[in-house]
Amino acid sequence: MFEQLKRMLSRVEADYADLRYELKTETKISFDARELSLMTSNTTDGYALRVLKGGGLASVSFTRASDAEKAIRTAEQNAALMGGRIEAPVRFAKVEPIQDAYHPQLDIDPRLVSIDEKLELLRRYHEIPLQQRQVATCATNYLDLARDRYFASTEGAEIREDLVTTRILGTITSQDGAQTQTARTGCGGSDGFARVKHREAEFEEKTALALKLLKATPVKAGSYRVILNQRLAGVFTHEAFGHFSEADLIEDSPTLRARMRLGAKLGSDILNIRDDPTRLHQLGHYKYDDEGAPARPTQLMKDGALVGRLHSRRTAAAFGEPLSGHSIAEDFRFAPIIRMGCTYIEPGLLSFEELLAQLGDGLYLVNSIGGETTGENFTFGAQYGYEVKAGKLGGMLRDINISGNLYATLKNINAVGNDLQFGEAGACGKGQLNLRSCNGAPHVLIDRVVVGGV
């Protein structure tokens, strides 16, 4: 394959070019209520070409090798046109051209598992909540996706990497009269099919949760001291802070660039945030990005100060900052954009029991059920929570939303737990879908959080 890619690149007349070829295999299975609603398996392949010429950068995707010549000429013309119409010519940060093949260790490759076995596994999980009388409906979805990716560049890079993702998601809806409640579950990762096996307990626990929520008390609106569990704190870190660490999202905003300048004190002294795609077995793991740059751990926040950000080769050169290896494409149909890999709050020293004691009176909020950010303001839903009195967990609460200002909230983080956990079934929809965007956190205690409720 590399010989073919190099032959194609040899016909490009430009300052720089790179070419990705991917063989993409995908299996999807879905149950909705008591019906099998989807079962499909397919294989596709294609190419993504990028050309840098005269200060302009253009990309073209194509699916047939016979279309390479047309794609090359189109990319060259588009790059030249763009170069003549932009104020600042595109430059790439230097990267050492690498020749490597990386196949991460998989505990059972899902491509070697029959679709019958995948179907029966999903059916078994799906039937767990349906055994309960008060479960009105549920939906369960299986996905495995593999990108066998080849990358070559005119600088001499030749990199092959296997990117394999497996996950199962479930939504369980309970009902008591006119009232309904929903619990969500998910498991998966980038280390093989074994990750989604033997997860019956997960579905049993979330089924029990959906039933308990019917009897939970709606939270009272107000300002509270709160502890966020690992999943909710991780989602907050990804959505409210992580995207502002992506250079392409702030580069055209003078206000954001001033606010997110390196060295700015944005959080409390105990807050440290990092992105590290090199963490083995985590959902966000990869060795090289889609520009052929090595992934590296990047410290984003240290002792509350912003000390780094995520870059592509283009933005690293434009900002004059170190290249991080965070330029990722959904697949061969897309040019890469800056994406988080494995973003997380680093653990502190306190146990969960010590955090509860320090909290005293407040709320313990658990898991995320979606949310949105608007500039520096955010709103997130918590799946459920508990009232905390004198450091002891009380009754279950539901219908919880939290909102606030990112920068005020970062400075209000009062304590950080020692129990770091990573999400198993993340995804990010920034521009393109990234199934492998992972986040994590320990428990964190935050002062003065606005909670919406009754």
FIDOVO-13382 format. One record per residue: x, z, y negated of N, C-alpha, C in turn. Coordinates in steps of 0.001 Angstrom, whole numbers, plus 500000, padded with zeros to 6 digits. Layout:
FIDOVO-13382
XZYXZYXZY ...
***
This chain:
FIDOVO-13382
500821500000501206500000500000500000500864500000498731 501953500773498746502783500817497541503406499458497223 503727498680498239504271497354497976503244496483497264 501990496589497673500937495831496996500776496292495547 500767497609495334500617498123493971501783497682493088 502984497704493630504145497300492833504095495809492500 503609494996493434503478493558493145502486493343492007 501384494070492026500406493953490940501014494385489607 501700495533489615502299496034488379503375495110487848 504058494391488713505127493493488257504586492352487409 503307492104487484502699491013486696502177491492485345 502296492798485069501815493349483797502889493178482731 502477492654481577503375492514480429502970493562479398 503635494712479441503253495821478576504401496808478492 504238497798477636505249498843477493505234499785478700 504056499946479291503896500846480431502591500488481132 502571500696482447501328500542483208501380501439484431 500217501914484830500114502600486116498866502122486841 498879502295488156497819501761489000497531502754490117 496249503127490245495804503990491340494965503172492312 495197503382493583494298502888494615493768504091495365 492462504094495645491860505212496363490937504708497458 491035505365498605490060505215499676489208506480499648 487942506315499342487042507457499128486019507512500253 485973508650500948484972508850501999484105510043501620 482812509938501920481863510947501467480719511099502461 480357512334502746479193512634503572478296513589502819 476984513292502798475999514148502147474836514384503102 474405515645503179473230516013503969472416517006503153 471107516817503106470255517714502327468983518053503082 468603519330503015467291519800503442466529520257502212 465274519882502138464396520307501054463115520840501682 462828522141501431461735522823502126462006522726503627 461100522173504385461314522087505838461692520682506292 462049519830505357462344518437505686463821518119505487 464356517295506377465657516689506178465465515537505208 465982515672503991465686514694502947466789513670502725 468009513952503209469110513010502991470171513207504053 470667512112504576471839512142505447472546510810505292 473717510842504677474416509596504406475912509806504509 476604508773504953478057508798505022478557507413504634 479515507372503708479994506059503285481458506118502901 482060504933502880483452504766502500483555503660501469 484248503930500367484472502928499326485939502970498928 486395501915498290487754501929497779487823501095496512 488905501304495773489064500554494544490337500937493808 490527500284492670491746500408491882491397500818490449 492304501568489826492190501905488408493519501591487738 493498500676486790494701500221486094494680500729484658 495836501245484208495998501600482800497195500843482232 497023500367480996498077499589480336498293500150478935 499551500405478594499944500837477251500746499701476625 500213499155475544500852497982474935500652498025473425 501756497953472689501665497932471242500983499148470646 501090500271471319500474501493470815499033501678471218 498459500723471949497082500836472420497038501094473916 496093501912474349495937502258475763494576501777476239 494556501027477347493311500513477903493314500703479410 492117500805479971491987500957481419490919500014481943 491105499578483182490165498701483870490106499140485324 488908499210485883488775499474487315488263498227488016 488668498047489282488212496895490056488260497262491526 487512496561492329487367496939493739488008495961494708 488385494773494247488991493788495143490391493439494667 491333493384495596492700493037495229492771491653494592 491860490769494977491854489418494413491484489403492936 490926490521492432490562490600491013491672491211490164 492836491457490763493904492136490038494361491347488820 494527490057488976495037489246487868494090489307486671 492802489199486926491817489276485844491837490652485195 491937491694486012491967493054485486493209493278484620 494345492752485053495586492906484288495476492245482929 495000490997482903494888490289481627493885490994480693 492781491481481258491788492192480443492377493467479855 493087494229480677493675495477480196494730495200479126 495550494178479322496562493826478326495911493472476993 494878492631477044494210492210475807493555493386475093 492884494246475872492201495387475261493198496367474641 494313496583475336495331497486474791495916496936473495 496191495634473484496742495019472265495749495105471112 494478494880471389493454494976470342493355496400469795 493373497361470682493285498756470249494520499162469459 495695498692469906496920499042469200496936498582467765 496262497474467498496223496952466135495159497589465266 494373498493465834493249499062465086493247500588465024 494313501231465458494374502692465411495511503118464490 495295504231463791496288504702462830497541505220463527 497345506010464582498489506592465281498641505926466641 499725505218466867499910504562468169500002505598469290 499472505239470455499513506122471620500935506188472151 501398507410472391502683507634473040502464508545474237 503298508418475241503224509261476429504409510219476461 504135511472476767505224512409477033505999511938478254 507286512180478250508126511739479352507834512565480606 507863511898481750507733512570483034508700511906484008 509344512708484811510267512161485801509478511400486862 509790510115487091509067509373488131509334509965489510 508277510237490230508371510960491504507958510048492650 508667510144493764508249509510495009507960510628496008 506698510757496402506314511866497266504999511536497958 504777512191499094503488512147499789503085513586500071 501883513960499635501426515336499802500090515353500529 500095516008501680498883516179502468498663517679502654 497778518279501878497584519726501972497109520127503358 497489521315503768497092521815505078495593522072505090 494899521468506052493453521635506184493145522398507463 492293523389507345491792524099508518490546523353508983 490740522339509774489759521360510271489456520347509162 489918519151509330489650518057508399488192517623508566 487368517696507517485953517325507677485756515874508091 486721515016507846486611513617508264486674513463509774 487158514514510460487241514477511922486083515197512590 485158515721511810483990516440512335482814515481512385 482080515468513483480956514543513624479841514918512646 479073513925512248477964514196511344476893515038512047 476811514956513382475879515812514126476238517283513958 477530517605514030477946519002513863477677519486512443 477911518632511469477627519007510083476135519243509881 475324518380510465473873518512510350473390519819510968 473860520144512155473395521356512830473851522618512111 475037522582511533475508523731510750474600523953509547 474304522876508829473448523006507651472046523436508038 471528522891509135470185523268509592470125524775509894 471151525289510527471176526714510868471130527589509608 471911527221508609471887527980507355470537527851506658 469997526649506667468748526383505951467580527174506536 467606527391507837466485528078508484466500529592508267 467619530134507837467707531594507634466686532075506607 466629531529505392465622532019504435464193531673504825 463985530566505532462623530143505872461959531086506864 462704531975507479462118532952508397461376534070507662 461586534176506346460967535246505565459654534766504944 458620535577505082457283535193504633457235534926503122 457955535705502336457874535560500886458828534504500320 459554533807501167460346532672500690459440531459500605 459233530991499386458316529867499167458956528542499549 460236528395499220460924527150499544462419527377499412 463176526453499940464626526487499736465172525068499873 466321524869499267467023523583499343468471523876499695 469015523126500638470380523341501101471077521991501190 472304521928500667473007520652500565474437520780501069 474836519820501883476213519728502377476892518522501739 478175518688501382478966517576500866480399517716501337 480969516633501833482426516555501899482864515248501265 483964515345500526484465514208499754485975514171499870 486516513017500224487963512863500347488418511666499522 489473511886498748490128510812497987491544510672498521 491798509609499263493159509295499713493757508423498616 494581509033497765494985508433496495496446507987496508 496673506742496076498009506191495895498205505924494409 499331506374493864499616506183492442500987505544492297 501054504480491491502333503823491196502386503503489712 503583503499489161503741503189487741504944502292487533 505001501662486360506138500815486022507387501647485750 507256502963485661508419503841485525509064504142486876 508371503770487972508940503959489304508286505051490136 507196505631489638506504506659490419505794506034491619 505829506745492752505080506365493949504605507658494612 503334507983494418502812509267494894501540509033495702 501517509599496881500297509613497678499845511063497839 498565511293497595498023512651497762496611512573498322 496326513479499238495014513588499860494245514710499165 493081514395498621492258515378497926490942515512498687 490756516639499371489607516824500253488803518036499788 487513517838499593486616518915499158485452519030500139 485113520260500508483975520529501387483148521647500761 481817521489500716481013522573500160479585522531500680 478938523692500634477509523832500920476893524653499796 475808524154499231475069524849498183473650525117498657 473103526264498256471731526594498626470977527221497467 469694526922497382468796527526496403467603528089497148 467356529389496992466298530090497722465288530626496714 464034530233496861462987530647495926461974531530496637 461806532746496127460817533684496670459593533716495764 458478534174496321457229534177495540456365535365495932 455781535998494904454811537070495088453709536846494072 452613536271494514451552535888493599452035534792492668 451904535037491348452324534040490368453809534140490039 454463535189490513455858535400490172456781534718491179 457802534034490683458828533434491530460205533869491049 461138533966491989462521534287491679463419533389492520 464603533122491998465520532205492677466889532843492839 467445532699494020468828533101494292469611531875494730 470846531781494276471689530634494607472890531086495417 473309530228496317474474530528497130475350529286497239 476611529490497505477518528362497648478814528784498306 479371527911499108480664528167499737481377526836499899 482698526900499938483458525670500112484863525823499584 485564524705499521486928524739499030487650523440499316 488960523480499123489800522292499310490725522438500506 490403523381501400491297523624502534490638523382503885 489522522645503909489008522192505180487611522672505538 487111522122506646485742522368507107485538523810507552 486610524473508001486470525855508459485948526763507360 486172526396506104485729527205504975484217527377504947 483467526399505468482000526487505406481387526907506743 482210527190507736481692527665509021481528529187509002 480616529668509863480411531112510047480056531804508724 479175531178507944478770531755506667477317532227506699 476817532557507868475437533024507993475174534245507121 476143535164507055475948536391506277475696536091504808 476346535044504297476138534650502898474688534264502654 474111533496503563472720533066503390471757534220503638 472090535125504537471250536303504761471239537206503526 472405537401502924472488538249501739471720537644500568 471836536336500354471143535718499232469641535627499489 469227535527500745467802535600501053467260536982500707 467978538029501102467566539393500762467524539583499244 468481538992498539468496539095497084467259538445496469 466885537246496941465701536570496407464455537429496568 464365538171497668463217539048497898463288540292497005 464460540875496854464616542059496011464307541763494548 464624540550494110464381540195492710462897540230492350 462029540044493332460589540106493066460182541501492593 460924542528493003460598543903492642461499544451491538 462446543651491066463370544110490036462652544223488693 463233544996487797462661545229486470463250544238485470 462429543554484662462994542707483611463846543532482649 464985543010482269465886543739481391465286543860479988 465600544940479315465173545125477929466225544526477000 465762543739476033466673543098475094467418544138474272 468644543826473930469419544734473105470892544404473139 471699545256472523473148545138472547473692546210473480 474510545796474437474960546697475483476467546582475694 477042547645476240478324547525476909478018547033478317 478785546047478787478466545466480087479733545279480909 479560545298482214480579544823483146480077543506483723 480877542469483648480581541197484299481286541169485644 480582540715486692481267540580487978482181539353487944 482933539149489017483969538118489021483398536725488783 482258536432489395481703535079489265481235534808487845 480536535759487235480034535554485882481178535534484873 482170536407485052483325536406484159484122535109484296 484200534568485517484902533306485716484208532146485041 482883532084485149482124531017484489482262531124482974 482188532347482457482395532547481014483773532027480596 484804532351481373486162531918481039486263530402481020 485656529751482010485686528289482096484928527649480932 483681528051480755482803527364479813483097527714478354 483232528999478057483335529414476657484755529306476119 485764529553476988487153529503476525487911528291477047 487757527989478331488594526986478977488523525622478338 487316525186477958487202523846477376487926523738476043 487971524826475278488729524804474027490228524751474265 490653524976475509492069524861475850492435523445476273 491462522564476377491702521160476718491988520394475426 493197519862475314493657519303474040492762518191473522 492185517387474426491390516257473945490070516691473302 489616517925473559488368518385472963488554518972471572 489780519263471194489990519840469865490814518944468951 491407517875469483492393517136468708491810516477467463 490531516121467472489936515443466316489152516384465420 489261517689465639488555518676464825489562519556464099 489769519351462800490718520202462060490356521683462139 489052521983462163488627523377462223489039524017463542 488755523316464652489107523861465957490617523927466152 491327522929465656492785522948465814493403524114465059 492833524423463895493332525566463146493007526865463870 491791526927464424491375528146465124492151528329466430 492427527227467115493090527279468421494582526958468301 495199527349467220496639527117467063497405528073467968 498508527608468509499323528459469362499827529655468552 499721530818469164500089532052468489498919532805467896 497757532137467774496589532791467192496123533939468078 495783535050467470495281536211468205493777536041468390 493384535692469618491983535371469900491286536442470724 492024537216471501491406538177472395492029539551472266 491529540456473075492066541811473073493455541838473708 494190542915473448495573542999473912495705542958475425 494644543303476159494728543375477622494350542063478292 494028541026477506493473539796478079494554538745478301 494676538295479558495619537238479932494870536191480751 494992534921480349494271533829481005495267532733481370 495092532178482564496024531174483085495248530073483790 495830528877483820495321527808484681496444527397485620 496133527395486935497184527132487920496656526310489093 496764524968489000496325524122490125497219524228491351 498357524881491238499270524969492380498887526082493350 497846526858493062497437527938493958496856527354495241 497546527563496340497117527013497621495767527578498037 494978526763498729493698527130499347492560527307498343 492839527221497047491753527334496079491124525962495826 489873525989495385489121524752495166489840523825494184 490491524390493181491117523565492146492542523154492439 492971523238493702494370522956494027494664521455494098 495760521061493450496354519734493651497821519829493270 498611518869493697500046518887493409500409517971492255 499720516817492166499987515860491092498661515448490472 498672515236489157497443514766488524497343513245488631 496333512663488004496083511234488141496925510388487190 497899511014486540498917510288485792500279510394486480 500304511021487664501562511194488367502407512347487861 501815513204487016502553514353486490502390515540487435 503434516287487704503305517468488572502423518528487918 501518519087488691500729520214488200501639521418488047 501399522209487016502196523421486858501318524543486316 501651525782486656500920526914486080501086526911484564 499999527111483859500031527107482398499397528393481874 500183529203481200499660530410480572498915529994479313 497616530281479268496813529909478115496732531037477099 496556532251477585496481533414476710497365534514477280 498121535153476391499005536258476786498802537403475811 498378538554476324498127539735475497497202539403474338 496208538554474616495205538197473620495593537068472690 496819536566472768497270535484471890497272534158472645 496880533086471967496895531751472564498334531270472654 498796530953473860500198530574474041500370529210474707 499291528572475131499415527269475777498077526565475843 498119525284476199496886524520476382497119523430477423 496046522772477831496098521775478898496234520380478296 497099519571478912497452518289478309497465517140479321 497211515954478781497574514689479418498917514261478837 499465513174479335500719512667478773500532512263477318 499354511713477007499098511281475624499011512464474675 498198513474475032498021514588474102499269515460474026 500025515583475116501267516349475049502217515748474021 502300514407473989503144513742472994502564513921471587 501247513797471450500613513893470132500730515298469549 500616516329470404500696517709469941502145518215469891 503059517504470532504425517981470613504558519237471446 503769519308472543503725520493473395504043520108474837 504357521090475689504761520775477066503642520118477874 504019519171478705503085518514479617502675519500480706 501377519536481043500900520531482009500427519935483334 500156518620483381499676518018484629498204518263484860 497369518042483839495936518323483935495078517104483563 495555515909483878494806514699483590494189514193484900 492865514321485013492178514141486296491024513150486138 490857512270487133489746511324487173488778511718488282 487507511380488095486531511630489157486889510841490407 487235509585490221487688508719491318488195507428490702 488348506380491524488964505138491060488138504406490005 486898504821489794486074504148488780486415504574487363 487236505608487208487427506214485902488907506350485558 489193506266484262490503506669483758490524508194483685 491692508826483863491743510287483844491521510864482455 490943512065482423490795512853481202491300514262481503 491485515071480475492018516416480669490952517302481294 491303517947482406490385518819483123491085520112483524 490324521203483546490842522448484102491049522298485606 492050522988486106492300523012487540491763524287488159 492460525383487930492080526690488476492295527714487359 491262527926486552491358528750485351490844530155485649 491614531171485250491190532518485614491777533574484681 491058534689484592491569535884483929492486536600484913 493666536918484488494596537621485370494139539070485572 494361539617486754493856540965487044494585542045486256 493833543139486010494403544313485369494686545393486402 494457546658486015494860547778486856493694548592487399 492486548413486866491398549335487176490553548853488356 490148549799489197489203549491490261487807549359489677 486885548813490473485499548693490012484912550072489699 485210551060490514484698552414490282485239552980488978 486502552703488674487081553160487403486444552443486216 486122551161486376485420550441485309484038551038485063 483319551350486140482005551971485987482112553297485242 483090554104485602483269555386484933483577555192483452 484401554179483136484735553905481734483533553354480984 482696552589481672481487552049481042480543553169480639 480342554123481512479388555202481222477975554701481310 477371554366480174476021553827480121476083552365479691 475377551514480414475361550098480062474737549285481164 475226548054481347474681547142482349475809546565483190 475510546354484465476396545607485361475705544294485680 476302543174485267475682541856485389476414541028486439 475636540318487267476183539692488468475814538209488540 476818537379488706476685535947489002476019535176487868 476252533885487878475767533010486811474686532081487323 473693531831486480472670530827486809472562529799485685 473725529404485174473739528343484185473837528878482770 474036527976481853474164528331480459474671527166479656 474959527418478395475443526350477529476312526941476431 477171526101475890477983526466474743477704525484473618 477649526001472403477502525185471205478589525609470241 479650524796470158480786525216469361481372526491469945 481511527504469100482097528762469551481051529773470004 479787529368470080478717530252470526478269529870471933 477848530860472712477485530622474098476231531385474464 475549530886475506474431531582476144474547531343477641 474516532421478435474589532315479891473486533154480517 473001532688481645472079533478482439472824534208483541 472468535475483745472997536239484874471941536251485969 472365536083487215471403536018488305470648537337488457 471345538442488288470697539754488332471672540784487787 471246542033487716472103543089487220471579544454487615 472267545466487145471868546851487394472046547663486115 471135548584485892471335549559484841472406550544485307 473274550954484390474322551920484708474137553145483823 474054554317484437473927555591483732475029556530484218 475795557031483258476868557967483571477797557432484666 478048556140484633478970555521485573478407555249486942 477073555397487116476432555192488408475444554029488321 475444553195489364474512552072489411473096552575489607 472164552003488811470766552362488925469935551217489456 468747551021488879467813550022489378468230548596489078 467729547676489933468034546256489764467254545683488590 467907544787487829467319544119486668467330542611486885 466395541940486253466334540479486346466000539886484978 465897538544484939465549537797483717466541538112482598 467826537917482904468905538343482005469608537139481399 469741537133480086470577536172479379471547536919478490 472768536450478412473730537025477472474156535937476504 474418536325475263474825535357474253475808536006473301 476533535178472575477491535717471627478425534663471099 479385535108470339480435534278469782481688534421470650 482290533315471001483449533332471891484526534273471386 484935534105470136486091534840469643485798536337469523 484586536675469082484211538090469014484174538701470408 483662537948471383483549538465472743484926538662473381 485848537710473155487200537858473697487870539122473162 487627539435471897488236540628471318487539541908471759 486294541755472250485541542929472708485768543245474189 486629542484474869486951542817476264487783544095476270 487198545140476837487739546491476720488577546914477914 488280546335479090489014546699480302488899545568481311 489932545422482160489992544349483152490277544964484517 489501544549485521489652545086486863490839544507487612 491069545051488801492205544618489630491765543751490805 490507543253490784489901542614491954489598541133491709 490640540374491420490502538945491145489863538206492315 488844537388492017488228536490492996488036535119492370 488093534077493219487889532707492761486584532156493316 485913531314492528484714530647492993485034529620494065 484102529457494994484307528525496108483605527192495911 482669527120495006481862525898494893481605525587493433 482674525270492737482538524957491324482346523477491087 482110523135489853482031521748489416481986521758487900 482456520685487299482451520568485845482028519156485482 481119519044484518480565517743484156481067517190482850 482246517590482414482805517086481159483151515600481287 482301514737480751482596513302480777482431512677482139 483077513241483133482975512816484521482720514067485355 482319513875486593482107515008487485483431515385488150 483749516661488117484929517166488801484510518276489749 484382517954491030483952518931492028485002520003492270 486232519751491863487338520633492219487759521529491054 486937521635490028487269522524488916486908523950489314 487896524827489357487738526162489909487932527208488815 487208528313488906487429529409487976487396530733488722 487959531751488103487999533056488734488226534151487713 488064535382488159488256536547487289488148537802488142 488655538909487656488263540203488183487016540682487431 486503541861487760485482542471486919486066542729485526 485253542533484486485703542834483123484629543643482399 485059544549481555484164545374480740484212544866479306 483044544598478729482953544036477386482033544893476533 482435545181475323481614545934474373480694544994473602 479572545517473171478671544871472218478293543436472626 477658543324473776477149542033474259475645541972473988 475191540876473398473774540697473112473078540217474388 472083540968474843471361540654476066469915540333475709 469466539159476117468082538772475882467184539208477026 466012539671476721465055540117477732463740540450477073 462999541389477635461694541763477078461884542771475960 
***
